[in-house]
Amino acid sequence: MAKNGEVGDGHRNGAVKHRSQFFNEHTGKWQKRDTATGRIMDVKADDEKFKGVRKEKSSK
């Protein structure tokens, strides 16, 4: 049976809270947003999504 590792073992248990991600079609990159303030926190350098961060529903 699997179990969660020890604290500080270098990986995350569960999802990242209070953040969401969306795909910016103008730049072709994924961006991470703070859901409390709505500000953009980070932009991915590659074309992959952020791990463990929920996706926003598209407005289309």
CHARMM-style PDB file with segment names, atoms N, HN, CA, C and O in Angstrom:
ATOM      1  N   MET     1       0.838  -1.181   0.000  1.00  0.00      PROA
ATOM      2  CA  MET     1       0.000   0.000   0.000  1.00  0.00      PROA
ATOM      3  C   MET     1       0.884   1.245   0.000  1.00  0.00      PROA
ATOM      4  O   MET     1       1.869   1.321   0.734  1.00  0.00      PROA
ATOM      5  N   ALA     2       0.519   2.217  -0.830  1.00  0.00      PROA
ATOM      6  HN  ALA     2      -0.282   2.156  -1.427  1.00  0.00      PROA
ATOM      7  CA  ALA     2       1.288   3.452  -0.935  1.00  0.00      PROA
ATOM      8  C   ALA     2       0.967   4.381   0.229  1.00  0.00      PROA
ATOM      9  O   ALA     2      -0.119   4.326   0.806  1.00  0.00      PROA
ATOM     10  N   LYS     3       1.923   5.229   0.558  1.00  0.00      PROA
ATOM     11  HN  LYS     3       2.805   5.274   0.089  1.00  0.00      PROA
ATOM     12  CA  LYS     3       1.691   6.232   1.607  1.00  0.00      PROA
ATOM     13  C   LYS     3       2.425   7.504   1.240  1.00  0.00      PROA
ATOM     14  O   LYS     3       3.356   7.491   0.435  1.00  0.00      PROA
ATOM     15  N   ASN     4       1.995   8.606   1.843  1.00  0.00      PROA
ATOM     16  HN  ASN     4       1.238   8.616   2.498  1.00  0.00      PROA
ATOM     17  CA  ASN     4       2.673   9.879   1.613  1.00  0.00      PROA
ATOM     18  C   ASN     4       4.052   9.823   2.249  1.00  0.00      PROA
ATOM     19  O   ASN     4       4.248   9.187   3.285  1.00  0.00      PROA
ATOM     20  N   GLY     5       5.003  10.495   1.616  1.00  0.00      PROA
ATOM     21  HN  GLY     5       4.843  11.011   0.774  1.00  0.00      PROA
ATOM     22  CA  GLY     5       6.372  10.512   2.129  1.00  0.00      PROA
ATOM     23  C   GLY     5       6.521  11.440   3.327  1.00  0.00      PROA
ATOM     24  O   GLY     5       5.546  12.001   3.828  1.00  0.00      PROA
ATOM     25  N   GLU     6       7.741  11.585   3.761  1.00  0.00      PROA
ATOM     26  HN  GLU     6       8.533  11.129   3.354  1.00  0.00      PROA
ATOM     27  CA  GLU     6       8.044  12.455   4.894  1.00  0.00      PROA
ATOM     28  C   GLU     6       8.037  13.920   4.465  1.00  0.00      PROA
ATOM     29  O   GLU     6       8.144  14.218   3.276  1.00  0.00      PROA
ATOM     30  N   VAL     7       7.913  14.822   5.414  1.00  0.00      PROA
ATOM     31  HN  VAL     7       7.826  14.580   6.380  1.00  0.00      PROA
ATOM     32  CA  VAL     7       7.951  16.255   5.131  1.00  0.00      PROA
ATOM     33  C   VAL     7       9.349  16.614   4.634  1.00  0.00      PROA
ATOM     34  O   VAL     7      10.350  16.180   5.205  1.00  0.00      PROA
ATOM     35  N   GLY     8       9.407  17.410   3.567  1.00  0.00      PROA
ATOM     36  HN  GLY     8       8.594  17.763   3.103  1.00  0.00      PROA
ATOM     37  CA  GLY     8      10.691  17.841   3.027  1.00  0.00      PROA
ATOM     38  C   GLY     8      11.366  16.831   2.121  1.00  0.00      PROA
ATOM     39  O   GLY     8      12.567  16.933   1.874  1.00  0.00      PROA
ATOM     40  N   ASP     9      10.612  15.847   1.615  1.00  0.00      PROA
ATOM     41  HN  ASP     9       9.636  15.764   1.816  1.00  0.00      PROA
ATOM     42  CA  ASP     9      11.229  14.832   0.753  1.00  0.00      PROA
ATOM     43  C   ASP     9      11.237  15.243  -0.720  1.00  0.00      PROA
ATOM     44  O   ASP     9      11.633  14.454  -1.578  1.00  0.00      PROA
ATOM     45  N   GLY    10      10.800  16.477  -1.024  1.00  0.00      PROA
ATOM     46  HN  GLY    10      10.478  17.118  -0.327  1.00  0.00      PROA
ATOM     47  CA  GLY    10      10.963  16.996  -2.374  1.00  0.00      PROA
ATOM     48  C   GLY    10       9.788  16.804  -3.310  1.00  0.00      PROA
ATOM     49  O   GLY    10       9.935  17.029  -4.511  1.00  0.00      PROA
ATOM     50  N   HSD    11       8.627  16.399  -2.816  1.00  0.00      PROA
ATOM     51  HN  HSD    11       8.508  16.217  -1.840  1.00  0.00      PROA
ATOM     52  CA  HSD    11       7.468  16.329  -3.692  1.00  0.00      PROA
ATOM     53  C   HSD    11       6.225  16.804  -2.957  1.00  0.00      PROA
ATOM     54  O   HSD    11       6.198  16.880  -1.729  1.00  0.00      PROA
ATOM     55  N   ARG    12       5.196  17.122  -3.735  1.00  0.00      PROA
ATOM     56  HN  ARG    12       5.218  17.060  -4.733  1.00  0.00      PROA
ATOM     57  CA  ARG    12       3.965  17.710  -3.225  1.00  0.00      PROA
ATOM     58  C   ARG    12       2.926  16.621  -2.991  1.00  0.00      PROA
ATOM     59  O   ARG    12       2.810  15.690  -3.788  1.00  0.00      PROA
ATOM     60  N   ASN    13       2.177  16.732  -1.910  1.00  0.00      PROA
ATOM     61  HN  ASN    13       2.271  17.488  -1.263  1.00  0.00      PROA
ATOM     62  CA  ASN    13       1.039  15.862  -1.655  1.00  0.00      PROA
ATOM     63  C   ASN    13      -0.231  16.656  -1.923  1.00  0.00      PROA
ATOM     64  O   ASN    13      -0.542  17.592  -1.185  1.00  0.00      PROA
ATOM     65  N   GLY    14      -0.967  16.296  -2.966  1.00  0.00      PROA
ATOM     66  HN  GLY    14      -0.715  15.536  -3.565  1.00  0.00      PROA
ATOM     67  CA  GLY    14      -2.205  16.989  -3.282  1.00  0.00      PROA
ATOM     68  C   GLY    14      -2.001  18.155  -4.233  1.00  0.00      PROA
ATOM     69  O   GLY    14      -0.902  18.392  -4.735  1.00  0.00      PROA
ATOM     70  N   ALA    15      -3.092  18.876  -4.466  1.00  0.00      PROA
ATOM     71  HN  ALA    15      -3.984  18.683  -4.058  1.00  0.00      PROA
ATOM     72  CA  ALA    15      -3.082  19.973  -5.437  1.00  0.00      PROA
ATOM     73  C   ALA    15      -2.586  21.263  -4.800  1.00  0.00      PROA
ATOM     74  O   ALA    15      -2.617  21.422  -3.579  1.00  0.00      PROA
ATOM     75  N   VAL    16      -2.127  22.182  -5.649  1.00  0.00      PROA
ATOM     76  HN  VAL    16      -2.102  22.052  -6.640  1.00  0.00      PROA
ATOM     77  CA  VAL    16      -1.741  23.520  -5.210  1.00  0.00      PROA
ATOM     78  C   VAL    16      -3.022  24.311  -4.997  1.00  0.00      PROA
ATOM     79  O   VAL    16      -3.875  24.347  -5.884  1.00  0.00      PROA
ATOM     80  N   LYS    17      -3.176  24.943  -3.844  1.00  0.00      PROA
ATOM     81  HN  LYS    17      -2.483  24.914  -3.123  1.00  0.00      PROA
ATOM     82  CA  LYS    17      -4.408  25.661  -3.528  1.00  0.00      PROA
ATOM     83  C   LYS    17      -4.262  27.150  -3.813  1.00  0.00      PROA
ATOM     84  O   LYS    17      -3.158  27.692  -3.811  1.00  0.00      PROA
ATOM     85  N   HSD    18      -5.401  27.801  -4.059  1.00  0.00      PROA
ATOM     86  HN  HSD    18      -6.299  27.360  -4.060  1.00  0.00      PROA
ATOM     87  CA  HSD    18      -5.498  29.242  -4.278  1.00  0.00      PROA
ATOM     88  C   HSD    18      -4.770  29.697  -5.544  1.00  0.00      PROA
ATOM     89  O   HSD    18      -4.338  30.846  -5.635  1.00  0.00      PROA
ATOM     90  N   ARG    19      -4.636  28.802  -6.513  1.00  0.00      PROA
ATOM     91  HN  ARG    19      -4.987  27.868  -6.439  1.00  0.00      PROA
ATOM     92  CA  ARG    19      -4.013  29.148  -7.784  1.00  0.00      PROA
ATOM     93  C   ARG    19      -4.741  28.447  -8.912  1.00  0.00      PROA
ATOM     94  O   ARG    19      -5.321  27.379  -8.719  1.00  0.00      PROA
ATOM     95  N   SER    20      -4.709  29.045 -10.078  1.00  0.00      PROA
ATOM     96  HN  SER    20      -4.238  29.913 -10.234  1.00  0.00      PROA
ATOM     97  CA  SER    20      -5.288  28.416 -11.262  1.00  0.00      PROA
ATOM     98  C   SER    20      -4.392  28.741 -12.448  1.00  0.00      PROA
ATOM     99  O   SER    20      -3.537  29.624 -12.373  1.00  0.00      PROA
ATOM    100  N   GLN    21      -4.596  28.026 -13.533  1.00  0.00      PROA
ATOM    101  HN  GLN    21      -5.290  27.309 -13.594  1.00  0.00      PROA
ATOM    102  CA  GLN    21      -3.791  28.265 -14.721  1.00  0.00      PROA
ATOM    103  C   GLN    21      -4.691  28.373 -15.935  1.00  0.00      PROA
ATOM    104  O   GLN    21      -5.787  27.813 -15.968  1.00  0.00      PROA
ATOM    105  N   PHE    22      -4.214  29.099 -16.928  1.00  0.00      PROA
ATOM    106  HN  PHE    22      -3.324  29.554 -16.901  1.00  0.00      PROA
ATOM    107  CA  PHE    22      -4.940  29.252 -18.177  1.00  0.00      PROA
ATOM    108  C   PHE    22      -3.938  29.365 -19.310  1.00  0.00      PROA
ATOM    109  O   PHE    22      -2.775  29.709 -19.097  1.00  0.00      PROA
ATOM    110  N   PHE    23      -4.401  29.072 -20.514  1.00  0.00      PROA
ATOM    111  HN  PHE    23      -5.345  28.793 -20.687  1.00  0.00      PROA
ATOM    112  CA  PHE    23      -3.549  29.131 -21.698  1.00  0.00      PROA
ATOM    113  C   PHE    23      -3.744  30.473 -22.375  1.00  0.00      PROA
ATOM    114  O   PHE    23      -4.862  30.825 -22.750  1.00  0.00      PROA
ATOM    115  N   ASN    24      -2.667  31.223 -22.534  1.00  0.00      PROA
ATOM    116  HN  ASN    24      -1.759  30.937 -22.229  1.00  0.00      PROA
ATOM    117  CA  ASN    24      -2.700  32.513 -23.213  1.00  0.00      PROA
ATOM    118  C   ASN    24      -2.458  32.252 -24.703  1.00  0.00      PROA
ATOM    119  O   ASN    24      -1.357  31.875 -25.106  1.00  0.00      PROA
ATOM    120  N   GLU    25      -3.483  32.454 -25.500  1.00  0.00      PROA
ATOM    121  HN  GLU    25      -4.377  32.760 -25.173  1.00  0.00      PROA
ATOM    122  CA  GLU    25      -3.374  32.150 -26.931  1.00  0.00      PROA
ATOM    123  C   GLU    25      -2.489  33.146 -27.675  1.00  0.00      PROA
ATOM    124  O   GLU    25      -1.954  32.817 -28.733  1.00  0.00      PROA
ATOM    125  N   HSD    26      -2.326  34.345 -27.149  1.00  0.00      PROA
ATOM    126  HN  HSD    26      -2.761  34.613 -26.289  1.00  0.00      PROA
ATOM    127  CA  HSD    26      -1.478  35.338 -27.811  1.00  0.00      PROA
ATOM    128  C   HSD    26      -0.002  34.959 -27.725  1.00  0.00      PROA
ATOM    129  O   HSD    26       0.744  35.128 -28.690  1.00  0.00      PROA
ATOM    130  N   THR    27       0.421  34.439 -26.557  1.00  0.00      PROA
ATOM    131  HN  THR    27      -0.185  34.301 -25.774  1.00  0.00      PROA
ATOM    132  CA  THR    27       1.819  34.072 -26.373  1.00  0.00      PROA
ATOM    133  C   THR    27       2.067  32.585 -26.586  1.00  0.00      PROA
ATOM    134  O   THR    27       3.203  32.176 -26.826  1.00  0.00      PROA
ATOM    135  N   GLY    28       1.012  31.768 -26.502  1.00  0.00      PROA
ATOM    136  HN  GLY    28       0.089  32.100 -26.307  1.00  0.00      PROA
ATOM    137  CA  GLY    28       1.157  30.325 -26.631  1.00  0.00      PROA
ATOM    138  C   GLY    28       1.733  29.676 -25.387  1.00  0.00      PROA
ATOM    139  O   GLY    28       2.289  28.581 -25.464  1.00  0.00      PROA
ATOM    140  N   LYS    29       1.609  30.333 -24.243  1.00  0.00      PROA
ATOM    141  HN  LYS    29       1.157  31.222 -24.181  1.00  0.00      PROA
ATOM    142  CA  LYS    29       2.175  29.829 -22.979  1.00  0.00      PROA
ATOM    143  C   LYS    29       1.076  29.672 -21.933  1.00  0.00      PROA
ATOM    144  O   LYS    29       0.028  30.312 -22.020  1.00  0.00      PROA
ATOM    145  N   TRP    30       1.325  28.808 -20.936  1.00  0.00      PROA
ATOM    146  HN  TRP    30       2.176  28.288 -20.866  1.00  0.00      PROA
ATOM    147  CA  TRP    30       0.446  28.658 -19.779  1.00  0.00      PROA
ATOM    148  C   TRP    30       0.841  29.686 -18.733  1.00  0.00      PROA
ATOM    149  O   TRP    30       2.027  29.902 -18.482  1.00  0.00      PROA
ATOM    150  N   GLN    31      -0.156  30.322 -18.122  1.00  0.00      PROA
ATOM    151  HN  GLN    31      -1.119  30.146 -18.326  1.00  0.00      PROA
ATOM    152  CA  GLN    31       0.088  31.320 -17.091  1.00  0.00      PROA
ATOM    153  C   GLN    31      -0.625  30.904 -15.813  1.00  0.00      PROA
ATOM    154  O   GLN    31      -1.713  30.329 -15.855  1.00  0.00      PROA
ATOM    155  N   LYS    32       0.001  31.202 -14.674  1.00  0.00      PROA
ATOM    156  HN  LYS    32       0.885  31.669 -14.641  1.00  0.00      PROA
ATOM    157  CA  LYS    32      -0.553  30.858 -13.372  1.00  0.00      PROA
ATOM    158  C   LYS    32      -1.092  32.118 -12.720  1.00  0.00      PROA
ATOM    159  O   LYS    32      -0.428  33.155 -12.721  1.00  0.00      PROA
ATOM    160  N   ARG    33      -2.318  32.032 -12.151  1.00  0.00      PROA
ATOM    161  HN  ARG    33      -2.857  31.190 -12.150  1.00  0.00      PROA
ATOM    162  CA  ARG    33      -2.985  33.178 -11.560  1.00  0.00      PROA
ATOM    163  C   ARG    33      -3.271  32.911 -10.081  1.00  0.00      PROA
ATOM    164  O   ARG    33      -3.664  31.803  -9.714  1.00  0.00      PROA
ATOM    165  N   ASP    34      -3.073  33.929  -9.230  1.00  0.00      PROA
ATOM    166  HN  ASP    34      -2.754  34.828  -9.529  1.00  0.00      PROA
ATOM    167  CA  ASP    34      -3.463  33.878  -7.824  1.00  0.00      PROA
ATOM    168  C   ASP    34      -4.964  34.110  -7.774  1.00  0.00      PROA
ATOM    169  O   ASP    34      -5.428  35.165  -8.204  1.00  0.00      PROA
ATOM    170  N   THR    35      -5.747  33.148  -7.258  1.00  0.00      PROA
ATOM    171  HN  THR    35      -5.370  32.290  -6.909  1.00  0.00      PROA
ATOM    172  CA  THR    35      -7.197  33.273  -7.288  1.00  0.00      PROA
ATOM    173  C   THR    35      -7.708  34.296  -6.280  1.00  0.00      PROA
ATOM    174  O   THR    35      -8.828  34.782  -6.437  1.00  0.00      PROA
ATOM    175  N   ALA    36      -6.946  34.639  -5.266  1.00  0.00      PROA
ATOM    176  HN  ALA    36      -6.036  34.244  -5.138  1.00  0.00      PROA
ATOM    177  CA  ALA    36      -7.386  35.635  -4.286  1.00  0.00      PROA
ATOM    178  C   ALA    36      -7.305  37.048  -4.850  1.00  0.00      PROA
ATOM    179  O   ALA    36      -8.223  37.844  -4.653  1.00  0.00      PROA
ATOM    180  N   THR    37      -6.217  37.368  -5.551  1.00  0.00      PROA
ATOM    181  HN  THR    37      -5.472  36.721  -5.711  1.00  0.00      PROA
ATOM    182  CA  THR    37      -6.018  38.726  -6.065  1.00  0.00      PROA
ATOM    183  C   THR    37      -6.280  38.838  -7.558  1.00  0.00      PROA
ATOM    184  O   THR    37      -6.550  39.936  -8.047  1.00  0.00      PROA
ATOM    185  N   GLY    38      -6.210  37.734  -8.297  1.00  0.00      PROA
ATOM    186  HN  GLY    38      -5.991  36.842  -7.900  1.00  0.00      PROA
ATOM    187  CA  GLY    38      -6.400  37.754  -9.740  1.00  0.00      PROA
ATOM    188  C   GLY    38      -5.152  38.122 -10.512  1.00  0.00      PROA
ATOM    189  O   GLY    38      -5.195  38.224 -11.738  1.00  0.00      PROA
ATOM    190  N   ARG    39      -4.046  38.322  -9.824  1.00  0.00      PROA
ATOM    191  HN  ARG    39      -4.012  38.239  -8.828  1.00  0.00      PROA
ATOM    192  CA  ARG    39      -2.809  38.713 -10.501  1.00  0.00      PROA
ATOM    193  C   ARG    39      -2.101  37.505 -11.108  1.00  0.00      PROA
ATOM    194  O   ARG    39      -2.190  36.389 -10.595  1.00  0.00      PROA
ATOM    195  N   ILE    40      -1.396  37.750 -12.214  1.00  0.00      PROA
ATOM    196  HN  ILE    40      -1.323  38.656 -12.631  1.00  0.00      PROA
ATOM    197  CA  ILE    40      -0.594  36.714 -12.853  1.00  0.00      PROA
ATOM    198  C   ILE    40       0.652  36.496 -12.010  1.00  0.00      PROA
ATOM    199  O   ILE    40       1.355  37.446 -11.668  1.00  0.00      PROA
ATOM    200  N   MET    41       0.921  35.233 -11.677  1.00  0.00      PROA
ATOM    201  HN  MET    41       0.350  34.461 -11.954  1.00  0.00      PROA
ATOM    202  CA  MET    41       2.063  34.907 -10.828  1.00  0.00      PROA
ATOM    203  C   MET    41       3.278  34.461 -11.631  1.00  0.00      PROA
ATOM    204  O   MET    41       4.409  34.829 -11.314  1.00  0.00      PROA
ATOM    205  N   ASP    42       3.039  33.661 -12.682  1.00  0.00      PROA
ATOM    206  HN  ASP    42       2.120  33.362 -12.940  1.00  0.00      PROA
ATOM    207  CA  ASP    42       4.150  33.029 -13.374  1.00  0.00      PROA
ATOM    208  C   ASP    42       3.712  32.650 -14.777  1.00  0.00      PROA
ATOM    209  O   ASP    42       2.523  32.473 -15.042  1.00  0.00      PROA
ATOM    210  N   VAL    43       4.683  32.528 -15.675  1.00  0.00      PROA
ATOM    211  HN  VAL    43       5.649  32.672 -15.460  1.00  0.00      PROA
ATOM    212  CA  VAL    43       4.455  32.070 -17.042  1.00  0.00      PROA
ATOM    213  C   VAL    43       5.425  30.934 -17.298  1.00  0.00      PROA
ATOM    214  O   VAL    43       6.614  31.041 -16.995  1.00  0.00      PROA
ATOM    215  N   LYS    44       4.910  29.835 -17.863  1.00  0.00      PROA
ATOM    216  HN  LYS    44       3.945  29.749 -18.110  1.00  0.00      PROA
ATOM    217  CA  LYS    44       5.775  28.692 -18.148  1.00  0.00      PROA
ATOM    218  C   LYS    44       6.704  29.004 -19.314  1.00  0.00      PROA
ATOM    219  O   LYS    44       6.291  29.620 -20.297  1.00  0.00      PROA
ATOM    220  N   ALA    45       7.945  28.584 -19.204  1.00  0.00      PROA
ATOM    221  HN  ALA    45       8.280  28.084 -18.405  1.00  0.00      PROA
ATOM    222  CA  ALA    45       8.922  28.806 -20.260  1.00  0.00      PROA
ATOM    223  C   ALA    45       8.710  27.821 -21.412  1.00  0.00      PROA
ATOM    224  O   ALA    45       8.946  28.159 -22.572  1.00  0.00      PROA
ATOM    225  N   ASP    46       8.264  26.601 -21.089  1.00  0.00      PROA
ATOM    226  HN  ASP    46       8.072  26.327 -20.146  1.00  0.00      PROA
ATOM    227  CA  ASP    46       8.014  25.619 -22.143  1.00  0.00      PROA
ATOM    228  C   ASP    46       6.516  25.588 -22.457  1.00  0.00      PROA
ATOM    229  O   ASP    46       5.755  26.413 -21.951  1.00  0.00      PROA
ATOM    230  N   ASP    47       6.104  24.651 -23.279  1.00  0.00      PROA
ATOM    231  HN  ASP    47       6.722  23.981 -23.691  1.00  0.00      PROA
ATOM    232  CA  ASP    47       4.703  24.580 -23.704  1.00  0.00      PROA
ATOM    233  C   ASP    47       3.862  23.646 -22.843  1.00  0.00      PROA
ATOM    234  O   ASP    47       2.713  23.371 -23.187  1.00  0.00      PROA
ATOM    235  N   GLU    48       4.405  23.153 -21.737  1.00  0.00      PROA
ATOM    236  HN  GLU    48       5.339  23.377 -21.458  1.00  0.00      PROA
ATOM    237  CA  GLU    48       3.683  22.236 -20.862  1.00  0.00      PROA
ATOM    238  C   GLU    48       2.859  23.004 -19.830  1.00  0.00      PROA
ATOM    239  O   GLU    48       3.087  24.192 -19.603  1.00  0.00      PROA
ATOM    240  N   LYS    49       1.893  22.310 -19.204  1.00  0.00      PROA
ATOM    241  HN  LYS    49       1.708  21.345 -19.388  1.00  0.00      PROA
ATOM    242  CA  LYS    49       1.081  22.912 -18.151  1.00  0.00      PROA
ATOM    243  C   LYS    49       1.829  22.863 -16.820  1.00  0.00      PROA
ATOM    244  O   LYS    49       2.794  22.114 -16.671  1.00  0.00      PROA
ATOM    245  N   PHE    50       1.376  23.666 -15.852  1.00  0.00      PROA
ATOM    246  HN  PHE    50       0.592  24.275 -15.973  1.00  0.00      PROA
ATOM    247  CA  PHE    50       1.890  23.580 -14.495  1.00  0.00      PROA
ATOM    248  C   PHE    50       1.365  22.289 -13.857  1.00  0.00      PROA
ATOM    249  O   PHE    50       0.221  21.901 -14.097  1.00  0.00      PROA
ATOM    250  N   LYS    51       2.186  21.631 -13.054  1.00  0.00      PROA
ATOM    251  HN  LYS    51       3.115  21.946 -12.859  1.00  0.00      PROA
ATOM    252  CA  LYS    51       1.766  20.401 -12.396  1.00  0.00      PROA
ATOM    253  C   LYS    51       0.967  20.730 -11.140  1.00  0.00      PROA
ATOM    254  O   LYS    51       1.380  21.565 -10.335  1.00  0.00      PROA
ATOM    255  N   GLY    52      -0.165  20.078 -10.978  1.00  0.00      PROA
ATOM    256  HN  GLY    52      -0.501  19.400 -11.632  1.00  0.00      PROA
ATOM    257  CA  GLY    52      -0.936  20.190  -9.752  1.00  0.00      PROA
ATOM    258  C   GLY    52      -1.728  21.469  -9.591  1.00  0.00      PROA
ATOM    259  O   GLY    52      -2.242  21.735  -8.504  1.00  0.00      PROA
ATOM    260  N   VAL    53      -1.844  22.275 -10.646  1.00  0.00      PROA
ATOM    261  HN  VAL    53      -1.427  22.059 -11.529  1.00  0.00      PROA
ATOM    262  CA  VAL    53      -2.592  23.533 -10.582  1.00  0.00      PROA
ATOM    263  C   VAL    53      -3.842  23.376 -11.440  1.00  0.00      PROA
ATOM    264  O   VAL    53      -3.763  22.938 -12.587  1.00  0.00      PROA
ATOM    265  N   ARG    54      -5.004  23.737 -10.878  1.00  0.00      PROA
ATOM    266  HN  ARG    54      -5.069  24.094  -9.946  1.00  0.00      PROA
ATOM    267  CA  ARG    54      -6.249  23.560 -11.605  1.00  0.00      PROA
ATOM    268  C   ARG    54      -6.325  24.503 -12.805  1.00  0.00      PROA
ATOM    269  O   ARG    54      -5.735  25.583 -12.800  1.00  0.00      PROA
ATOM    270  N   LYS    55      -7.065  24.075 -13.834  1.00  0.00      PROA
ATOM    271  HN  LYS    55      -7.544  23.198 -13.838  1.00  0.00      PROA
ATOM    272  CA  LYS    55      -7.228  24.875 -15.040  1.00  0.00      PROA
ATOM    273  C   LYS    55      -8.507  25.699 -14.930  1.00  0.00      PROA
ATOM    274  O   LYS    55      -9.515  25.230 -14.402  1.00  0.00      PROA
ATOM    275  N   GLU    56      -8.455  26.928 -15.434  1.00  0.00      PROA
ATOM    276  HN  GLU    56      -7.636  27.309 -15.863  1.00  0.00      PROA
ATOM    277  CA  GLU    56      -9.648  27.780 -15.473  1.00  0.00      PROA
ATOM    278  C   GLU    56     -10.512  27.350 -16.643  1.00  0.00      PROA
ATOM    279  O   GLU    56     -10.014  26.836 -17.645  1.00  0.00      PROA
ATOM    280  N   LYS    57     -11.804  27.565 -16.505  1.00  0.00      PROA
ATOM    281  HN  LYS    57     -12.208  27.983 -15.692  1.00  0.00      PROA
ATOM    282  CA  LYS    57     -12.703  27.295 -17.611  1.00  0.00      PROA
ATOM    283  C   LYS    57     -12.529  28.377 -18.664  1.00  0.00      PROA
ATOM    284  O   LYS    57     -12.423  29.557 -18.330  1.00  0.00      PROA
ATOM    285  N   SER    58     -12.498  27.987 -19.930  1.00  0.00      PROA
ATOM    286  HN  SER    58     -12.584  27.028 -20.201  1.00  0.00      PROA
ATOM    287  CA  SER    58     -12.299  28.972 -20.991  1.00  0.00      PROA
ATOM    288  C   SER    58     -13.556  29.807 -21.156  1.00  0.00      PROA
ATOM    289  O   SER    58     -14.662  29.344 -20.879  1.00  0.00      PROA
ATOM    290  N   SER    59     -13.383  31.020 -21.602  1.00  0.00      PROA
ATOM    291  HN  SER    59     -12.484  31.397 -21.828  1.00  0.00      PROA
ATOM    292  CA  SER    59     -14.506  31.944 -21.770  1.00  0.00      PROA
ATOM    293  C   SER    59     -15.139  31.853 -23.147  1.00  0.00      PROA
ATOM    294  O   SER    59     -15.970  32.690 -23.498  1.00  0.00      PROA
ATOM    295  N   LYS    60     -14.763  30.857 -23.929  1.00  0.00      PROA
ATOM    296  HN  LYS    60     -14.088  30.177 -23.643  1.00  0.00      PROA
ATOM    297  CA  LYS    60     -15.296  30.708 -25.286  1.00  0.00      PROA
ATOM    298  C   LYS    60     -16.640  30.033 -25.267  1.00  0.00      PROA
ATOM    299  OT1 LYS    60     -17.241  29.824 -26.321  1.00  0.00      PROA
TER     300      LYS     60
END
